Amino acid sequence: MNWYGDNINHIWLPYTQMQTAPPPLAVVGAQGCHIQLSDGRRLVDGIASWWTACHGYRHPHIEKSVIKQLETLPHVMFGGLVHEPALRLAGRLVKIAPAGLSRVFFSDSGSVAVEVALKMALQYWQNKRQPNRNRFLCFRHGYHGDTTGAMSVSDPESMHKAFRSYSMKQYVVDIPSEEYGFAELDSLLEGVHKNLAAIIVEPLVQCAGGMKFHSSDVLAEIFRLSRKYDILFIADEIATGFGRTGLMFACNEAGISPDILCIGKALTSGTLSLAATLATEGIFREFLSDDPEFAFMHGPTYMANPLACAAAHASLDLFEREPRLEQVEHIEAQLREALVPCRAMKGVKDVRIKGAIGAVELEHMDKERLRARFIEEGVWLRPLENVIYIMPPFVISSDDLKKLTDAAVKVVGEMAITQA
Ligand SMILES: Cc1ncc(COP(=O)(O)O)c(C=O)c1O
């Protein structure tokens, strides 16, 4: 019996077959880039708590900012009331976001930020008296969250299969490549654009769908098609936002400004749950009317939570004061040097590096065995399907990053021997 005793029988874990999964690890603390387990082991974190903790855990500046906020206003409802941390954060986000996004709608998780984006797009067209524009175009291998609307624009063949019959039907296509697929996408859009509210995409990297990359040229071309057919463009930067792909936002690399932008995850550097959906003034204006029915009907209870806003302010301070994007460049260079040799290994299908993301795709893998091996190696890496990936905090030292890449190379090498 572990220290958590019988209480483990009252918990239901995410994405887990509770009958067969190994017992979860008990965590008692986290500091910098390390996770402290109750049995004394300390793991180097290669996932940054689902890609949130960009400044590492317990950064003193973020801690201080949250504690200070706790002493004045931990929470207040956002309906009819506003507060300084949220108003100032909205202003700061608008300043750093791709140009043209001027309105910020706060929420409490990435999935909800996506729901808000979808609802905004739907009601935007409804308010413009074009209610037939009520479908979305989305991409295979995409992942936008686990709530119903977000599931409907995620890859229908992957993790949400069980809900397929319930999910709304959308247009799902492959992300085109430079060589192939744009003519097909263009002719599909020509046929269906009058029924489309928006295109939704994870810019540059489809993360949870297997760390699949596309180029900034491809992203720019998808955006261009959205302009050609007057379809709203939603960029879901919940995973890629705040430096993960090398620039503050992945859209920056393609030089595009979406109509709607979803952010979350690293917004508070993994401290508290906060997300936001940003929209252009043009979209916002379509909700203005003498008619109350034109108002946007959404409002999560904990939206714009002041503690979470304080954490986000501190996180943005750190981006301003410390060389985070340079650190991402160093991580990218080190990942490239350490992981690219895996390409020659048996059983390796592909190795991909972009910013602070390194992915080794295998022909197949025993996910649970690999997860256990990584823990034995003293690192926290949790492969997705057949992809081992490293997405560490940006403040990781080169020694700790080496521990992660050494473990990845070693374990991939062991698999190659087993298959020989
Ligand atoms: C691109 C993207 N969108 C949305 C989500 C959902 O975010 P949350 O888990 O905060 O609901 C995720 C989560 O991994 C994501 O990667």
The ligand as a MOL file (V3000), in Angstrom:
LIG
                    3D

  0  0  0     0  0            999 V3000
M  V30 BEGIN CTAB
M  V30 COUNTS 16 16 0 0 0
M  V30 BEGIN ATOM
M  V30 1 C -4.1300 22.7940 -28.7010 0
M  V30 2 C -4.9370 22.5050 -27.4860 0
M  V30 3 N -6.1820 23.0380 -27.3620 0
M  V30 4 C -6.9560 22.8280 -26.2850 0
M  V30 5 C -6.5030 22.0320 -25.2440 0
M  V30 6 C -7.3860 21.8140 -24.0490 0
M  V30 7 O -6.8860 22.4990 -22.9510 0
M  V30 8 P -7.3620 22.1120 -21.4580 0
M  V30 9 O -6.7680 20.7800 -21.1700 0
M  V30 10 O -6.7910 23.2120 -20.6150 0
M  V30 11 O -8.8490 22.0840 -21.4600 0
M  V30 12 C -5.2360 21.4550 -25.3240 0
M  V30 13 C -4.7530 20.5780 -24.2610 0
M  V30 14 O -3.8190 19.8350 -24.3930 0
M  V30 15 C -4.4280 21.6830 -26.4770 0
M  V30 16 O -3.2240 21.1360 -26.6090 0
M  V30 END ATOM
M  V30 BEGIN BOND
M  V30 1 1 1 2
M  V30 2 1 2 3
M  V30 3 2 2 15
M  V30 4 2 3 4
M  V30 5 1 4 5
M  V30 6 1 5 6
M  V30 7 2 5 12
M  V30 8 1 6 7
M  V30 9 1 7 8
M  V30 10 2 8 9
M  V30 11 1 8 10
M  V30 12 1 8 11
M  V30 13 1 12 13
M  V30 14 1 12 15
M  V30 15 2 13 14
M  V30 16 1 15 16
M  V30 END BOND
M  V30 END CTAB
M  END
